Amino acid sequence: MKAIAIRTACGLAFLAAVLLCVAGLSAGEPPEFSWRPAPASLPEPVGAVVHVCNTDELFRAVATSPPKATILIADGVYSMPRCLVVRTDGLVLRSRSQDRSRVVLDGKEHQLGELLALTACRDVTIADLTVRNVRWNGIKINSETNVQNVLIRNCVIHNIWQRGVKGVKVPPENRDTVRPTGCRIEHCLFYNDRPKQLADDPADTAENFDGNYLGGIDVMYARDWVIADNIFWNIRGRTGTARGAVFLWFEAENCVVERNIIVDCDSGICFGNAHRPADVPIHAVRCVARHNFLARVPENGILAFHTRDCRIEHNTVHDPASKLGRLIRAGGENDGLHVVGNLLDGPRPAIESTSKMRFEKNAVGKFTHLFVDAARGDLRLREPLPGDPGAQMPTASGSRQRE
């Protein structure tokens, strides 16, 4: 393994940086989800390794490292003076300690609109770090520049006031060839300390979105994405109508959203929405939401709107006091939608579509007493459901009911 140092004496500089930053380190992550096991560590770096200890070194390393290099960031809080743009194929950007709470890229001091962006690159990995205090996008994928096969793993996305991860619109002239394909977001924690306020984002005003232009992951034209094993907590708009914790639309294809936990967010998993421009024939095709836990998602739990051949299967949604009754909601055109084996602790699915759809083997009723800890989003069952509704629901012992 070849090591590269941005400065010749990183030892003393590293120690000084740590001592300067220790007082400002993240106080830790919310304890509400400590019941979830930690993910396995990434393998040791292969190829060139670059050690950085401060923001100048970080920007220099990202700009000059060769393809497939690994940049290891020393523990500390890094006040980011501008957006960090990755343009190198195969670059790995991760914390040296592999503790995501101890390397913090912070946009607060300079009121950044965007903190980390990917442009014209492929096979990039961002792992084991925190991105926080950003007005607009925490991690932005500039999809129109042909960004492919990105891995975002074991990161904290904290107090981002538009989108934690954003994949932008792709122009029609090269949409089929440059749309973001094969990306994966896994084992990340997306959370905000409080609902959004108008002061958090000058672009979100009382005259347009009224403080609700907010979401976790929002990607257009995604193809073959996997969004798995993440936690989304407290992503709420000023008046309670924020966008989805996971929002895939504008011709998303063959995407899988699985084993995520979504708690106290205005909206959960959204395949599409009611807004469909004239040049967008469908919002989601052959996308799957499965084995997710959602608790208290009042605007929409799992939404399918203008989709084709999508599946919503074996999810658990806990919201017995839901005013809108949208634990699962189907609207617009949804030919081939299959909703099967879900457990709904609250109202039955809201069907606002006349398309050909299948709803089967879904359990609807009062199940709160059967969950391990609904307040913390632990919707594993203490014991299998009475009878056999057909849902493959995880129990605290790890067993599942038969389908």
C-alpha positions in Angstrom: 0.0 0.0 0.0 1.5 3.3 -1.1 1.1 6.3 1.3 1.1 9.9 0.2 1.3 12.9 2.6 0.0 16.3 1.6 2.7 17.8 3.9 6.0 16.3 4.8 5.3 16.4 8.5 1.8 15.3 9.1 2.5 13.9 12.5 2.7 17.1 14.5 0.2 18.8 12.3 -2.2 16.0 12.8 -1.9 16.2 16.6 -2.3 20.0 16.5 -5.4 19.7 14.4 -6.9 17.2 16.7 -6.2 19.3 19.8 -7.7 22.4 18.2 -10.8 20.6 17.0 -11.5 18.3 20.0 -13.6 21.0 21.8 -15.8 21.3 18.7 -16.3 17.6 18.0 -19.8 16.2 17.5 -21.3 15.3 20.8 -22.4 12.0 19.3 -25.4 10.7 17.5 -29.0 10.3 18.7 -29.3 7.3 21.0 -32.8 6.5 19.8 -31.5 4.0 17.2 -28.8 2.3 19.2 -30.7 -1.0 18.8 -29.5 -1.1 15.2 -26.2 -3.0 14.8 -23.3 -1.0 13.4 -22.2 -1.9 9.8 -19.0 -3.7 9.0 -16.0 -1.6 8.3 -14.8 -1.0 4.8 -11.8 -3.0 3.7 -8.3 -1.5 4.1 -7.3 0.9 1.3 -5.7 -0.5 -1.8 -3.4 1.8 -3.8 -2.4 5.3 -3.1 -3.4 6.7 0.4 -3.4 10.4 1.2 -3.6 11.6 4.8 -5.1 15.0 5.5 -5.3 17.0 8.7 -7.0 20.3 7.8 -9.3 21.9 5.2 -6.5 23.2 3.0 -5.0 19.7 2.7 -8.5 18.2 2.2 -9.2 20.5 -0.8 -5.7 19.9 -2.2 -6.0 16.2 -1.9 -9.4 16.0 -3.6 -8.1 18.2 -6.5 -4.8 16.4 -7.0 -5.0 12.8 -5.9 -4.8 10.2 -8.7 -7.8 8.0 -9.7 -8.6 5.2 -7.1 -6.7 7.0 -4.3 -8.0 6.9 -0.8 -8.1 10.1 1.2 -8.1 9.5 4.9 -9.3 12.4 7.0 -8.0 12.9 10.5 -10.6 13.4 13.3 -11.8 16.9 13.7 -14.4 19.5 12.7 -13.6 21.0 9.3 -15.1 24.4 8.7 -15.7 24.2 5.0 -15.0 27.6 3.2 -16.7 26.5 -0.1 -18.2 23.4 -1.7 -15.8 20.5 -2.1 -16.1 19.1 -5.6 -15.0 15.6 -6.5 -14.0 15.1 -10.2 -11.7 12.0 -10.0 -12.8 8.5 -10.8 -12.6 5.9 -8.1 -11.7 8.4 -5.3 -12.4 7.2 -1.8 -13.1 9.9 0.8 -13.4 8.6 4.4 -12.4 9.2 7.9 -9.1 7.9 9.2 -10.7 6.6 12.4 -13.7 5.0 10.7 -15.9 6.8 13.3 -18.4 8.9 11.4 -19.1 11.2 14.3 -15.5 12.3 14.6 -14.9 13.7 11.2 -17.3 16.5 10.6 -17.5 18.6 7.4 -19.4 21.7 8.6 -20.9 24.4 6.4 -22.2 26.7 9.2 -19.5 29.3 9.4 -19.6 30.2 5.7 -23.3 29.5 5.3 -22.7 27.1 2.5 -25.5 26.3 0.1 -23.8 23.0 -1.0 -21.0 21.2 0.9 -19.9 18.2 -1.2 -20.6 17.7 -4.9 -19.8 15.0 -7.4 -19.2 16.1 -11.0 -18.2 14.0 -14.1 -16.9 11.1 -12.1 -17.6 7.5 -11.4 -17.0 4.8 -8.8 -16.5 7.3 -6.0 -16.9 6.3 -2.3 -17.9 8.7 0.5 -17.8 6.9 3.9 -17.5 7.2 7.6 -18.0 11.0 8.1 -20.5 13.7 8.9 -21.9 16.4 6.7 -23.8 19.1 8.5 -25.2 22.6 8.6 -25.9 23.3 4.9 -28.6 25.5 3.5 -29.4 23.4 0.4 -27.7 20.2 -0.5 -25.4 18.2 1.8 -24.1 15.8 -1.0 -25.1 16.8 -4.5 -24.8 14.5 -7.5 -24.5 16.6 -10.6 -26.3 14.0 -12.7 -26.1 16.0 -16.0 -22.3 15.5 -16.0 -22.4 11.7 -16.1 -21.9 10.7 -12.4 -22.1 6.9 -12.0 -21.7 4.1 -9.4 -21.4 6.3 -6.3 -21.3 4.7 -2.9 -22.3 6.8 0.1 -21.8 4.6 3.2 -22.0 5.1 7.0 -22.3 8.8 6.9 -24.3 11.3 9.1 -26.3 13.9 7.2 -27.2 16.4 9.8 -29.2 19.7 9.7 -29.4 20.0 5.9 -32.2 22.3 5.0 -33.2 21.2 1.5 -31.8 17.7 0.6 -29.4 15.5 2.4 -28.5 13.8 -1.0 -29.7 15.4 -4.2 -29.5 14.0 -7.8 -30.5 16.8 -10.2 -32.5 16.8 -13.4 -30.8 15.3 -16.6 -31.5 17.2 -19.9 -33.3 15.2 -22.5 -30.6 15.3 -25.2 -28.4 12.8 -23.4 -30.7 11.5 -20.7 -30.3 7.8 -21.5 -26.5 7.8 -21.5 -25.7 10.0 -18.5 -28.5 9.4 -16.0 -27.0 8.3 -12.6 -26.8 4.5 -12.6 -25.7 1.9 -10.1 -25.5 4.2 -7.0 -25.9 2.9 -3.5 -26.6 4.8 -0.2 -26.4 2.5 2.9 -26.0 2.6 6.7 -26.4 6.4 6.8 -28.2 8.5 9.4 -30.2 11.5 8.1 -31.6 13.7 10.9 -32.4 17.3 11.8 -32.5 18.8 15.3 -35.9 20.5 14.7 -38.4 21.3 12.0 -37.2 23.7 9.3 -37.6 27.4 9.8 -37.7 30.1 7.1 -34.4 31.5 8.4 -32.7 28.2 7.5 -33.1 28.6 3.8 -33.5 32.0 2.0 -34.8 30.2 -1.1 -37.7 28.7 0.8 -40.1 31.5 1.7 -43.7 32.0 2.8 -44.5 32.9 -0.8 -43.4 29.6 -2.4 -42.8 26.4 -0.2 -43.5 28.0 3.2 -40.6 26.3 4.8 -41.4 22.8 3.6 -38.9 22.4 0.8 -37.0 19.7 2.6 -36.2 16.0 2.2 -33.7 13.3 2.8 -32.7 11.7 -0.5 -34.2 13.3 -3.7 -33.0 11.9 -7.0 -34.3 12.3 -10.6 -33.7 9.7 -13.3 -32.1 7.2 -11.0 -31.5 3.8 -12.5 -30.5 0.6 -10.6 -30.0 2.4 -7.2 -30.1 0.7 -3.9 -31.0 2.7 -0.8 -30.7 0.3 2.2 -30.2 0.2 5.9 -30.4 3.9 6.5 -32.1 5.8 9.3 -34.2 9.0 8.7 -35.3 10.9 11.7 -37.1 14.2 12.3 -37.0 15.5 8.8 -39.9 17.9 9.1 -41.0 21.0 7.3 -42.1 24.2 9.0 -45.9 23.4 8.6 -45.5 19.6 8.4 -45.5 19.0 4.6 -41.9 18.2 3.9 -41.0 15.9 0.9 -40.0 12.3 1.3 -37.2 10.9 3.4 -36.6 8.9 0.2 -38.0 10.5 -3.0 -37.4 8.9 -6.4 -39.1 10.5 -9.4 -38.7 11.6 -13.0 -38.4 8.2 -14.6 -36.6 6.3 -11.8 -36.0 2.7 -12.9 -35.3 -0.5 -11.2 -34.5 1.0 -7.8 -34.6 -0.8 -4.5 -35.4 0.9 -1.1 -35.1 -1.7 1.7 -34.5 -2.1 5.4 -34.6 1.6 6.2 -36.0 3.1 9.4 -38.0 6.3 9.0 -39.2 7.9 12.2 -41.0 11.3 12.8 -40.6 12.5 9.2 -43.4 14.3 7.4 -43.2 11.8 4.5 -41.6 8.4 4.2 -40.8 6.7 0.9 -42.2 8.4 -2.2 -42.1 6.9 -5.7 -43.2 10.0 -7.6 -45.7 12.6 -6.7 -48.7 14.4 -8.2 -46.5 16.9 -10.1 -45.6 15.3 -13.5 -44.3 17.7 -16.2 -45.3 17.1 -19.8 -41.9 15.6 -20.7 -42.0 13.0 -17.9 -44.2 10.0 -19.0 -43.9 8.2 -15.6 -42.2 8.8 -12.3 -41.1 5.3 -11.3 -40.8 2.0 -13.1 -40.1 -1.4 -11.5 -39.1 0.2 -8.2 -39.4 -1.7 -5.0 -39.9 -0.7 -1.3 -39.5 -3.7 1.0 -38.8 -4.5 4.6 -38.8 -0.9 5.8 -40.0 0.4 9.2 -41.9 3.7 9.2 -43.2 5.3 12.3 -45.3 8.5 12.5 -45.2 9.7 8.9 -48.3 11.9 8.7 -48.2 13.3 5.2 -47.4 10.0 3.4 -46.0 6.7 4.7 -45.2 4.9 1.4 -46.5 6.7 -1.7 -46.8 5.5 -5.3 -47.9 8.3 -7.7 -47.6 7.9 -11.5 -45.7 4.6 -11.5 -45.6 1.4 -13.4 -44.9 -2.2 -12.2 -43.7 -1.0 -8.8 -43.9 -3.1 -5.6 -44.6 -2.2 -2.0 -44.0 -5.4 0.0 -43.4 -6.6 3.6 -43.1 -3.1 5.1 -44.3 -2.1 8.6 -45.9 1.3 9.0 -46.9 2.5 12.5 -49.1 5.6 12.6 -52.4 4.7 14.5 -53.3 8.4 15.0 -52.8 9.3 11.3 -55.1 12.2 10.4 -54.8 11.8 6.7 -54.9 8.0 6.7 -52.0 7.6 4.2 -49.8 4.9 5.7 -49.7 3.5 2.1 -51.1 5.7 -0.6 -51.6 5.1 -4.3 -52.6 8.0 -6.6 -52.5 8.9 -10.2 -51.6 6.2 -12.7 -50.1 3.0 -11.2 -50.6 0.2 -13.6 -49.0 -3.0 -12.3 -48.6 -1.7 -8.7 -48.4 -4.7 -6.3 -48.9 -4.0 -2.6 -48.4 -7.2 -0.7 -47.7 -8.5 2.8 -47.5 -5.1 4.6 -48.3 -4.5 8.2 -50.2 -1.3 8.8 -50.7 -0.2 12.4 -53.5 2.3 11.6 -55.7 3.0 8.7 -56.0 0.8 5.6 -54.3 1.9 2.3 -55.5 5.1 0.7 -56.4 4.2 -2.9 -56.8 7.3 -5.2 -56.1 5.6 -8.4 -58.3 3.6 -10.9 -55.3 1.8 -12.4 -54.9 -2.0 -12.4 -53.3 -2.7 -9.0 -53.1 -5.7 -6.6 -53.5 -5.3 -2.9 -53.2 -8.6 -1.1 -52.2 -10.2 2.2 -51.8 -6.9 4.0 -52.5 -6.8 7.8 -54.4 -3.7 8.9 -55.3 -3.0 12.5 -54.0 -2.2 16.0 -50.6 -3.7 16.5 -48.7 -1.2 18.6 -48.6 -3.5 21.6 -46.8 -6.1 19.6 -43.8 -3.9 18.6 -40.5 -4.0 20.6 -40.4 -0.2 20.9 -42.5 1.8 18.5 -41.4 5.2 19.9 -37.9 4.5 18.7 -38.9 2.9 15.4 -38.1 -0.6 16.5 -41.1 -2.2 14.8 -39.8 -5.8 15.2 -42.6 -8.0 16.6 -42.3 -9.4 20.1 -44.0 -12.5 18.7 -45.4 -13.5 15.3 -48.8 -12.0 14.4 -51.9 -13.9 15.3 -53.1 -15.9 12.4 -51.3 -15.8 9.1 -51.9 -12.6 7.1 -49.0 -13.5 4.9 -46.6 -10.7 5.8 -42.9 -11.6 6.3 -42.4 -9.4 9.4 -39.2 -9.5 11.4 -39.5 -10.5 15.1 -37.2 -9.6 17.9 -35.6 -13.0 17.6 -34.9 -12.5 13.9 -37.4 -15.0 12.7 -40.0 -14.2 10.0 -43.5 -15.3 9.3 -43.9 -17.3 6.2 -45.3 -15.6 3.1 
